[in-house]
């Protein structure tokens, strides 16, 4: 017995089967990870080494070659290549496909940790792998606004605000940026060092020896009780630091040869909002956390914290929210499903004039989508920009199979067969054609799953997000549609459609086309070519992008540039941004050699003369012109040197 025959004979079982799958689909949808990009881990790791004042030859001889020797001892490496330049160099390591990158990274870190003490003093070593989850990890950027000293504001954010944000389930880190942290300055008297025949490394080693973390020593047993014993070696105040013994035989304390006081750490980053110094907080999420739900919880937490801090005149402002991108994609998918479904059903009703017919087909879209979410959950897919695009493309094809099956069922029903016989015979008659049509569409995308490439996971997400809805719609068309049709069909339910004249006209055109096959074929090909040419030139002249509500200016300067020099360049661009029309606010983030200015625009209707984003960018470029020794771009500037 065929699948359609079973569904027709067991309509209640079929209905319960799909209801169960729909409930599971809703649960799967709730559990699907929501992120910007699909997770992509390339089997590559970068090891970069930095030493100020070194020539490329010194970098290669003293930094890069020792790293290469350690890398050569590791297993599973296909190839590695290195570069050396002024002040820094690096090694790019390529691993074999399907390598466990977490374990490989652990092995590499172990090797580099053992190597680091053998490298020249003050050498900075950084290990970084390419992982798209890092791109999706950043959820939100917050700025802390308040009166008073910026360094006090940073300390307040560290102590009061950061714990509140990190307490939200799904947040793995809330990084506080801007201002300067409190630090302890130890100013050693060089004359005292010389008098006692000491070096700076001797002093540093003695301080590090005393400033250890809690260390577990073991257990002490008292009868049936066991007590864990540990020692705490970290400094808690300046007095303890002054009492550090540098030379036990005298004894000579650190306070005898140095001044010790509270100070500020060296600035490594700056944050500003509308040109005023501010404190920023960058929030990162767990890989498994739902981006949209987490952003909602963070917004609630920020609202609560703002209420608690109102008396302090401190306010948290959300500068960037990655969930907005996903919300736009989800809303687009919902609109595509609703509008596409309604238009399709409207056209069907015009031709068929049968509400029962349309109602059966109406179930095809939600059922197919809910079944799709089950398949996505089983295959460890996520809701991201690419899978959303695939689902949006597939939505328009979800009713095709159901329409073919339902129309053929009705044809058999009009020939005098009972509803059950018509449902079974009509479905069986077109089952092969429907399966073949669906398979033809799927085979265009399915081979992408088996492509061996660095971007296989990205292609896989897109291909499966199209294939799964089509497979689900095929199952619905061959089972649920005939089961419902066998219970809803009646001769009285189909009034005259009024399409007789249309059918006669089509018949005349078809006969004429068959008599002049070559002319018709050439005409169709010519019309297709003309359409493609016109469409191509039309698209070149049109701005098909949606009107953006923000843009980012990226500034990069050469390695070795001081943060003060970069800040001066950024200040010039900030002045130009401040004079632009249509700007709501702008936030600035400055690190050692790179900076970014995120510009939020007013709604299009509120901008003077409804000025476009492109025109705003042109005006900005004209304002600051060419910046010496800096790269200014509207796209993120990739860097291979890390330190």
C-alpha positions as CSV (number, residue, x, y, z in Angstrom):
1,X,0.0,0.0,0.0
2,X,1.2,3.5,-0.9
3,X,1.9,6.3,1.6
4,X,-1.2,8.1,0.4
5,X,-3.3,5.0,0.8
6,X,-2.2,4.6,4.5
7,X,-2.9,8.3,5.2
8,X,-6.4,8.1,3.6
9,X,-7.3,4.9,5.5
10,X,-5.9,6.3,8.8
11,X,-6.8,10.0,8.7
12,X,-6.9,10.4,12.5
13,X,-3.5,8.7,12.9
14,X,-2.2,10.9,10.2
15,X,-3.5,14.1,11.8
16,X,-2.2,13.1,15.2
17,X,1.2,12.3,13.6
18,X,1.5,15.8,12.2
19,X,0.2,17.5,15.3
20,X,2.9,15.7,17.3
21,X,5.6,16.7,14.7
22,X,4.2,20.3,14.9
23,X,4.6,20.4,18.7
24,X,8.1,19.0,18.4
25,X,8.8,21.6,15.7
26,X,7.8,24.4,18.1
27,X,10.0,23.0,20.8
28,X,12.9,22.6,18.3
29,X,12.4,26.2,17.1
30,X,12.7,27.4,20.7
31,X,15.9,25.4,21.2
32,X,17.6,26.3,17.9
33,X,20.7,28.5,18.5
34,X,20.2,32.0,17.2
35,X,23.4,33.7,16.0
36,X,24.6,36.0,13.3
37,X,26.8,33.5,11.4
38,X,26.9,29.7,11.3
39,X,29.8,28.3,13.4
40,X,32.8,27.9,11.2
41,X,36.1,26.7,12.6
42,X,38.9,26.6,10.0
43,X,41.9,24.3,10.8
44,X,44.3,27.2,11.0
45,X,46.1,28.9,13.9
46,X,48.2,32.1,13.9
47,X,51.1,32.5,16.3
48,X,52.3,36.1,16.4
49,X,55.4,37.4,18.2
50,X,56.1,41.1,18.9
51,X,59.3,42.8,20.1
52,X,59.6,46.6,19.8
53,X,62.9,47.8,18.1
54,X,63.7,44.5,16.4
55,X,64.7,44.5,12.7
56,X,63.1,41.8,10.4
57,X,66.3,39.8,10.6
58,X,66.3,39.8,14.4
59,X,62.6,38.9,14.5
60,X,63.2,35.9,12.2
61,X,66.3,34.7,14.0
62,X,65.3,35.3,17.7
63,X,61.5,35.0,17.6
64,X,60.0,33.3,14.6
65,X,62.5,30.4,14.1
66,X,62.2,29.2,17.8
67,X,58.4,29.2,17.3
68,X,58.8,27.2,14.0
69,X,61.0,24.6,15.8
70,X,58.3,24.0,18.4
71,X,55.5,23.9,15.8
72,X,57.4,21.3,13.8
73,X,57.2,18.9,16.8
74,X,53.4,18.9,16.8
75,X,51.2,16.2,15.1
76,X,48.4,16.7,12.6
77,X,50.0,19.7,10.9
78,X,49.8,19.8,7.1
79,X,51.9,22.9,6.6
80,X,53.1,26.1,8.2
81,X,54.4,29.3,6.8
82,X,56.0,32.3,8.5
83,X,56.6,36.0,8.0
84,X,59.0,38.5,9.6
85,X,58.9,42.3,9.5
86,X,59.9,45.3,11.6
87,X,58.9,44.7,15.3
88,X,56.8,41.5,14.7
89,X,56.4,38.3,12.9
90,X,54.3,35.2,12.9
91,X,53.6,31.6,11.9
92,X,50.5,30.4,10.2
93,X,49.8,26.8,11.0
94,X,47.4,24.7,8.8
95,X,46.1,21.5,10.3
96,X,44.6,18.5,8.5
97,X,40.8,18.5,7.9
98,X,38.7,17.1,10.7
99,X,41.4,17.8,13.3
100,X,40.1,18.4,16.8
101,X,41.0,22.1,17.0
102,X,40.4,22.5,20.7
103,X,42.9,19.7,21.5
104,X,45.3,21.0,18.8
105,X,45.2,24.5,20.3
106,X,45.8,23.1,23.8
107,X,48.9,21.3,22.6
108,X,50.2,24.4,20.8
109,X,49.6,26.6,23.8
110,X,51.5,24.1,26.0
111,X,54.5,24.2,23.6
112,X,54.5,28.0,23.4
113,X,54.2,28.4,27.2
114,X,57.4,26.3,27.6
115,X,59.1,28.3,24.9
116,X,58.2,31.8,26.1
117,X,60.8,32.0,29.0
118,X,63.5,31.3,26.4
119,X,62.5,34.2,24.2
120,X,63.9,37.7,24.8
121,X,62.4,39.7,27.6
122,X,59.2,41.7,26.9
123,X,58.4,39.5,23.9
124,X,54.6,39.4,23.4
125,X,53.3,36.1,22.0
126,X,49.7,35.7,20.9
127,X,47.9,32.6,19.7
128,X,44.7,33.0,17.7
129,X,42.5,30.8,15.6
130,X,39.8,31.6,13.1
131,X,36.5,30.9,14.6
132,X,33.2,32.4,13.3
133,X,31.7,32.0,16.8
134,X,34.0,34.9,17.8
135,X,32.1,37.0,15.3
136,X,28.8,36.0,16.8
137,X,30.0,36.1,20.4
138,X,29.6,39.8,20.8
139,X,26.0,40.5,21.7
140,X,25.9,44.1,22.8
141,X,28.0,47.2,23.3
142,X,27.0,49.4,26.2
143,X,28.2,52.8,27.3
144,X,28.1,54.1,30.8
145,X,27.3,57.8,31.1
146,X,27.8,59.7,34.3
147,X,29.3,62.7,36.0
148,X,32.7,62.8,37.6
149,X,36.1,61.4,36.8
150,X,36.2,58.8,34.0
151,X,38.6,56.5,36.0
152,X,36.2,56.5,38.9
153,X,33.4,55.7,36.5
154,X,35.4,52.7,35.1
155,X,36.0,51.4,38.6
156,X,32.3,51.8,39.4
157,X,31.4,49.9,36.2
158,X,33.9,47.1,37.2
159,X,32.5,46.7,40.7
160,X,28.8,47.4,40.4
161,X,27.6,47.1,36.8
162,X,29.8,44.3,35.4
163,X,28.6,41.6,38.0
164,X,25.0,42.5,37.2
165,X,25.5,41.9,33.5
166,X,27.6,38.7,34.0
167,X,24.9,37.3,36.2
168,X,22.5,37.1,33.2
169,X,22.3,33.4,32.0
170,X,24.2,33.1,28.8
171,X,26.7,35.9,29.3
172,X,30.3,34.6,29.5
173,X,32.1,38.0,29.7
174,X,31.4,41.7,30.2
175,X,34.6,43.5,29.3
176,X,34.9,47.0,30.6
177,X,36.7,49.4,28.3
178,X,37.8,53.0,28.6
179,X,39.3,55.0,31.4
180,X,42.4,53.7,33.3
181,X,42.6,51.0,36.0
182,X,44.1,51.7,39.4
183,X,47.6,50.2,39.6
184,X,50.5,50.1,42.0
185,X,53.7,51.9,40.9
186,X,57.0,50.7,42.2
187,X,59.7,53.3,41.4
188,X,63.1,51.7,42.1
189,X,66.1,53.9,43.0
190,X,68.9,52.9,40.5
191,X,71.6,54.0,43.0
192,X,70.3,51.7,45.7
193,X,70.2,48.8,43.2
194,X,73.9,49.5,42.3
195,X,74.9,49.8,45.9
196,X,73.4,46.4,46.8
197,X,74.5,44.8,43.5
198,X,71.0,44.0,42.4
199,X,69.3,44.1,39.0
200,X,65.7,44.9,38.0
201,X,65.1,41.2,37.2
202,X,66.2,40.3,40.8
203,X,63.6,42.7,42.2
204,X,60.9,41.5,39.8
205,X,61.5,37.8,40.6
206,X,61.3,38.5,44.3
207,X,58.0,40.3,44.0
208,X,56.6,37.6,41.8
209,X,57.7,34.9,44.3
210,X,55.7,36.6,47.1
211,X,52.7,37.5,45.0
212,X,51.3,34.0,44.3
213,X,47.8,32.8,44.1
214,X,46.1,30.6,46.7
215,X,48.0,27.3,46.7
216,X,46.6,24.0,47.9
217,X,48.9,22.1,50.3
218,X,46.9,19.1,51.2
219,X,44.6,17.7,53.9
220,X,45.0,17.6,57.7
221,X,43.0,14.8,59.5
222,X,41.5,15.3,63.0
223,X,39.7,12.1,63.8
224,X,36.9,11.7,61.3
225,X,37.2,15.3,60.1
226,X,39.4,16.3,57.1
227,X,40.5,19.9,56.6
228,X,41.8,21.4,53.4
229,X,44.9,23.5,54.0
230,X,46.1,26.2,51.6
231,X,48.2,29.4,51.7
232,X,47.3,32.8,50.4
233,X,50.3,34.6,48.9
234,X,48.7,37.6,47.1
235,X,49.3,41.1,48.3
236,X,46.4,42.9,49.9
237,X,47.9,46.4,50.6
238,X,51.0,48.6,50.1
239,X,52.5,47.7,53.5
240,X,52.9,44.1,52.5
241,X,54.6,45.1,49.2
242,X,57.0,47.3,51.1
243,X,57.9,44.4,53.4
244,X,58.9,42.1,50.5
245,X,62.4,40.8,51.3
246,X,64.8,41.4,48.5
247,X,68.0,40.2,50.3
248,X,67.3,37.9,53.3
249,X,70.9,38.1,54.7
250,X,70.6,41.9,55.5
251,X,67.6,41.9,55.5
252,X,66.8,44.3,52.7
253,X,63.1,45.1,52.0
254,X,61.6,46.5,48.8
255,X,60.6,49.7,50.7
256,X,64.3,50.4,51.3
257,X,65.1,50.7,47.6
258,X,61.9,51.9,46.0
259,X,58.9,54.2,46.4
260,X,55.6,52.4,46.3
261,X,52.3,54.2,45.6
262,X,49.0,53.9,43.9
263,X,48.8,55.1,40.3
264,X,47.1,54.3,37.0
265,X,47.8,51.6,34.4
266,X,49.0,52.6,31.0
267,X,46.1,53.4,28.6
268,X,45.5,50.7,26.1
269,X,42.0,51.7,24.9
270,X,39.7,54.7,24.8
271,X,36.0,55.0,24.6
272,X,33.9,58.1,23.7
273,X,30.3,58.9,22.9
274,X,29.6,62.0,20.9
275,X,33.2,63.0,21.4
276,X,33.1,62.8,25.3
277,X,35.1,60.4,27.2
278,X,33.0,57.4,28.4
279,X,33.3,53.9,29.7
280,X,32.2,51.1,27.4
281,X,31.1,47.5,28.2
282,X,31.4,44.8,25.5
283,X,29.1,41.8,26.3
284,X,30.0,38.3,24.9
285,X,27.6,35.3,25.0
286,X,28.0,31.6,25.3
287,X,28.0,29.7,22.0
288,X,24.8,27.9,22.9
289,X,22.9,31.0,24.1
290,X,19.9,32.3,22.0
291,X,21.0,35.7,20.8
292,X,17.5,37.3,20.7
293,X,16.4,35.9,24.1
294,X,19.7,36.9,25.7
295,X,19.5,40.4,24.2
296,X,16.0,40.7,25.6
297,X,17.2,39.6,29.1
298,X,20.1,42.1,28.9
299,X,17.7,44.9,28.0
300,X,15.6,44.1,31.0
301,X,18.7,44.0,33.3
302,X,19.9,47.3,31.9
303,X,16.5,48.9,32.5
304,X,16.6,47.6,36.1
305,X,20.2,48.8,36.7
306,X,19.3,52.2,35.3
307,X,16.5,52.4,37.8
308,X,18.8,51.4,40.7
309,X,21.5,53.9,39.6
310,X,19.2,56.9,39.0
311,X,20.3,58.5,42.3
312,X,24.0,58.2,41.2
313,X,23.2,60.1,37.9
314,X,24.6,57.1,36.0
315,X,22.9,55.7,33.0
316,X,23.6,52.7,30.7
317,X,23.0,53.3,27.0
318,X,22.9,50.5,24.4
319,X,25.2,51.6,21.5
320,X,25.1,48.4,19.5
321,X,22.8,45.4,19.6
322,X,23.5,42.4,17.4
323,X,20.1,41.0,18.0
324,X,18.6,43.8,15.8
325,X,20.1,42.1,12.7
326,X,18.5,38.7,13.6
327,X,15.2,40.4,14.5
328,X,15.2,42.0,11.0
329,X,15.9,38.6,9.4
330,X,13.2,36.8,11.4
331,X,10.7,39.5,10.6
332,X,11.5,39.3,7.0
333,X,11.0,35.5,7.0
334,X,7.6,36.0,8.8
335,X,6.6,38.6,6.2
336,X,7.7,36.4,3.4
337,X,5.8,33.4,4.7
338,X,2.6,35.4,5.4
339,X,2.6,37.6,2.2
340,X,3.6,34.7,0.0
341,X,1.0,32.4,1.5
342,X,-1.8,34.9,1.3
343,X,-1.0,35.9,-2.3
344,X,-0.8,32.2,-3.3
345,X,-4.1,31.4,-1.6
346,X,-5.7,34.5,-3.1
347,X,-4.7,33.4,-6.7
348,X,-5.9,29.8,-5.9
349,X,-9.2,31.0,-4.7
350,X,-9.7,33.2,-7.9
351,X,-9.2,30.1,-10.0
352,X,-10.8,27.4,-7.9
353,X,-13.5,29.3,-5.9
354,X,-13.3,26.6,-3.2
355,X,-12.7,27.6,0.5
356,X,-12.2,24.0,1.6
357,X,-9.6,23.5,-1.1
358,X,-7.8,26.6,0.0
359,X,-8.0,25.7,3.7
360,X,-6.3,22.4,3.2
361,X,-3.5,24.0,1.3
362,X,-3.2,26.7,4.0
363,X,-1.9,24.1,6.4
364,X,1.0,23.3,4.0
365,X,3.1,26.3,5.0
366,X,3.1,26.1,8.8
367,X,3.3,22.3,8.8
368,X,6.2,22.3,6.5
369,X,8.1,24.9,8.4
370,X,7.5,23.2,11.8
371,X,8.8,19.9,10.3
372,X,11.7,21.8,8.9
373,X,12.7,23.1,12.4
374,X,12.7,19.4,13.6
375,X,15.2,18.5,10.8
376,X,17.3,21.6,11.5
377,X,17.5,20.7,15.2
378,X,18.5,17.1,14.4
379,X,21.3,18.3,12.1
380,X,22.7,20.8,14.6
381,X,21.9,23.8,12.4
382,X,21.2,27.2,13.7
383,X,19.0,30.2,12.9
384,X,21.4,32.6,11.3
385,X,21.5,35.0,8.3
386,X,22.3,32.3,5.8
387,X,19.7,29.8,7.0
388,X,17.2,32.6,7.1
389,X,17.9,33.3,3.4
390,X,17.5,29.6,2.6
391,X,14.1,29.4,4.4
392,X,12.9,32.6,2.7
393,X,13.7,31.2,-0.7
394,X,12.0,27.9,0.2
395,X,8.8,29.5,1.5
396,X,7.6,30.3,-2.0
397,X,7.8,26.7,-3.0
398,X,6.1,25.1,0.0
399,X,2.6,25.0,-1.6
400,X,3.6,23.8,-5.0
401,X,3.4,20.1,-4.3
402,X,0.1,20.4,-2.3
403,X,-1.5,22.3,-5.2
404,X,-0.6,19.6,-7.8
405,X,-1.9,16.8,-5.5
406,X,-5.1,18.6,-4.5
407,X,-6.1,19.6,-8.0
408,X,-5.6,16.0,-9.2
409,X,-7.6,14.6,-6.3
410,X,-10.5,16.9,-7.3
411,X,-10.3,15.8,-10.9
412,X,-10.8,12.2,-9.9
413,X,-13.6,13.3,-7.5
414,X,-15.4,15.0,-10.3
415,X,-15.2,11.8,-12.3
416,X,-17.5,10.2,-9.8
417,X,-15.2,8.5,-7.4
418,X,-15.8,8.7,-3.7
419,X,-13.7,11.1,-1.6
420,X,-11.4,8.3,-0.3
421,X,-10.9,6.8,-3.7
422,X,-10.3,10.1,-5.3
423,X,-7.8,11.1,-2.6
424,X,-5.9,7.8,-3.0
425,X,-6.0,7.6,-6.8
426,X,-5.3,11.3,-7.4
427,X,-2.3,11.3,-5.1
428,X,-0.8,8.0,-6.5
429,X,-1.2,9.3,-10.0
430,X,1.0,12.4,-9.5
431,X,3.2,11.0,-6.7
432,X,6.1,10.2,-9.1
433,X,5.9,13.6,-10.8
434,X,5.8,15.5,-7.5
435,X,8.7,13.5,-6.1
436,X,10.7,14.0,-9.3
437,X,10.0,17.7,-9.3
438,X,11.1,18.1,-5.6
439,X,14.1,15.9,-6.1
440,X,15.2,18.0,-9.1
441,X,15.1,21.2,-7.0
442,X,16.9,19.6,-4.1
443,X,19.6,18.0,-6.2
444,X,20.7,21.6,-7.2
445,X,21.5,22.4,-3.6
446,X,22.2,19.0,-1.9
447,X,25.7,18.3,-3.5
448,X,26.9,21.5,-1.7
449,X,26.7,19.5,1.5
450,X,29.5,17.2,0.3
451,X,31.9,19.9,-0.9
452,X,35.2,19.6,0.9
453,X,36.1,23.3,1.6
454,X,37.0,25.6,4.4
455,X,33.5,27.1,4.1
456,X,31.7,23.7,3.9
457,X,29.7,24.5,7.1
458,X,28.4,27.8,5.6
459,X,27.4,26.2,2.3
460,X,25.8,23.3,4.2
461,X,23.6,25.6,6.3
462,X,22.3,27.4,3.2
463,X,21.7,24.2,1.2
464,X,20.0,22.3,4.0
465,X,17.8,25.2,4.9
466,X,16.3,25.0,1.3
467,X,16.3,21.2,1.1
468,X,14.5,20.5,4.4
469,X,11.4,22.7,3.7
470,X,11.0,21.1,0.3
471,X,11.3,17.6,1.8
472,X,8.8,18.5,4.5
473,X,6.3,19.9,1.9
474,X,6.6,16.7,-0.1
475,X,5.7,14.6,3.0
476,X,2.8,16.9,3.7
477,X,1.5,16.8,0.1
478,X,1.7,12.9,-0.1
479,X,0.1,12.3,3.3
480,X,-1.7,15.1,5.1
481,X,-3.2,16.7,2.0
482,X,-5.0,13.5,0.8
483,X,-6.0,12.6,4.3
484,X,-7.7,16.0,4.7
485,X,-9.1,16.0,1.2
486,X,-10.9,12.6,1.8
487,X,-12.8,14.3,4.6
488,X,-13.5,17.7,3.1
489,X,-14.4,17.0,-0.5
490,X,-18.0,17.4,-1.8
491,X,-19.4,18.2,-5.2
492,X,-21.4,21.2,-3.8
493,X,-18.3,22.7,-2.5
494,X,-16.9,23.7,-5.9
495,X,-19.0,26.3,-7.7
496,X,-18.3,27.2,-11.3
497,X,-14.9,28.9,-11.5
498,X,-15.6,31.0,-14.6
499,X,-12.3,30.0,-16.2
500,X,-13.8,28.3,-19.3
501,X,-12.9,31.3,-21.6
502,X,-9.4,31.3,-20.2
503,X,-9.0,27.6,-20.9
504,X,-10.3,28.0,-24.5
505,X,-7.9,30.8,-25.1
506,X,-5.0,28.8,-23.7
507,X,-6.0,25.8,-25.9
508,X,-5.9,28.0,-29.1
509,X,-2.5,29.4,-28.1
510,X,-1.1,26.0,-27.4
511,X,-2.2,24.6,-30.7
512,X,-0.7,27.6,-32.5
513,X,2.6,27.1,-30.6
514,X,2.7,23.4,-31.5
515,X,2.3,24.2,-35.2
516,X,5.2,26.7,-35.1
517,X,7.6,25.1,-32.7
518,X,10.8,26.7,-34.0
519,X,9.5,30.2,-34.2
520,X,8.0,30.0,-30.7
521,X,11.2,28.6,-29.2
522,X,13.4,31.3,-30.8
523,X,10.9,33.9,-29.6
524,X,11.0,32.7,-26.0
525,X,14.8,32.5,-26.0
526,X,15.0,36.0,-27.5
527,X,12.6,37.4,-24.9
528,X,14.6,35.8,-22.2
529,X,17.9,37.3,-23.4
530,X,16.3,40.7,-23.7
531,X,14.8,40.5,-20.2
532,X,18.2,39.5,-18.7
533,X,20.0,42.4,-20.5
534,X,17.4,44.9,-19.4
535,X,17.3,43.6,-15.8
536,X,21.1,43.6,-15.6
537,X,21.5,47.3,-16.7
538,X,18.5,48.3,-14.5
539,X,20.1,46.7,-11.5
540,X,23.3,48.5,-12.1
541,X,21.5,51.8,-12.0
542,X,19.5,51.0,-8.9
543,X,20.5,50.9,-5.2
544,X,18.9,47.7,-4.1
545,X,20.3,47.8,-0.6
546,X,18.0,48.7,2.3
547,X,18.4,52.1,3.8
548,X,20.9,51.6,6.7
549,X,20.4,53.2,10.0
550,X,24.1,53.2,11.0
551,X,27.6,52.8,9.5
552,X,31.1,52.4,10.9
553,X,34.3,54.2,10.1
554,X,37.4,52.0,10.7
555,X,40.8,53.7,11.2
556,X,44.1,51.7,11.2
557,X,47.7,52.9,11.6
558,X,51.0,51.0,11.4
559,X,52.4,48.8,14.1
560,X,54.3,50.8,16.7
561,X,52.0,53.8,16.6
562,X,51.2,55.2,20.0
563,X,47.6,55.4,21.2
564,X,48.1,59.1,21.5
565,X,49.0,59.5,17.8
566,X,46.0,57.4,16.8
567,X,43.7,59.4,19.1
568,X,44.8,62.6,17.4
569,X,43.8,61.2,14.0
570,X,40.5,59.9,15.3
571,X,39.8,63.3,16.8
572,X,40.0,64.9,13.4
573,X,37.5,62.4,12.0
574,X,35.2,62.8,15.0
575,X,35.1,66.6,14.3
576,X,34.0,65.9,10.8
577,X,31.4,63.4,12.0
578,X,30.0,65.9,14.5
579,X,29.4,68.4,11.7
580,X,27.4,66.0,9.5
581,X,23.6,66.3,9.0
582,X,21.3,63.5,10.0
583,X,23.5,62.1,12.8
584,X,21.8,60.9,16.0
585,X,25.0,59.9,17.9
586,X,28.4,58.4,17.4
587,X,30.5,56.2,19.6
588,X,34.3,55.8,19.3
589,X,36.5,52.8,20.3
590,X,40.3,53.2,20.2
591,X,42.8,50.4,20.8
592,X,46.6,50.5,20.2
593,X,46.7,50.6,16.4
594,X,43.0,50.4,15.4
595,X,39.9,52.5,16.0
596,X,36.3,52.5,14.9
597,X,33.6,55.2,15.0
598,X,30.1,53.8,14.9
599,X,27.7,56.4,13.6
600,X,23.9,56.0,14.3
601,X,21.7,58.0,12.0
602,X,18.3,59.6,12.5
603,X,15.3,57.9,10.9
604,X,15.2,58.7,7.2
605,X,12.1,60.8,7.6
606,X,13.8,63.0,10.2
607,X,17.0,63.7,8.3
608,X,17.4,67.0,6.5
609,X,16.3,66.6,2.9
610,X,16.1,62.8,3.7
611,X,19.8,62.5,3.0
612,X,21.0,59.0,2.2
613,X,23.7,57.0,3.9
614,X,25.9,57.1,0.8
615,X,25.7,60.9,0.6
616,X,26.5,61.2,4.3
617,X,29.6,59.1,3.7
618,X,30.6,61.2,0.7
619,X,30.3,64.4,2.8
620,X,32.3,62.8,5.6
621,X,35.2,61.9,3.2
622,X,35.2,65.4,1.8
623,X,35.4,66.8,5.3
624,X,38.5,65.0,6.6
625,X,40.2,64.3,3.3
626,X,43.2,62.1,3.2
627,X,44.7,61.2,6.5
628,X,48.5,60.8,6.6
629,X,49.9,57.4,7.8
630,X,46.4,56.0,8.4
631,X,43.9,53.8,6.5
632,X,40.3,54.9,6.7
633,X,37.6,52.6,5.5
634,X,34.0,51.7,5.8
635,X,34.8,48.0,5.9
636,X,36.6,46.2,8.7
637,X,40.4,46.3,8.1
638,X,41.8,42.8,8.3
639,X,45.2,42.4,10.1
640,X,47.5,39.4,10.0
641,X,50.0,40.7,12.6
642,X,48.7,40.2,16.1
643,X,50.5,40.9,19.3
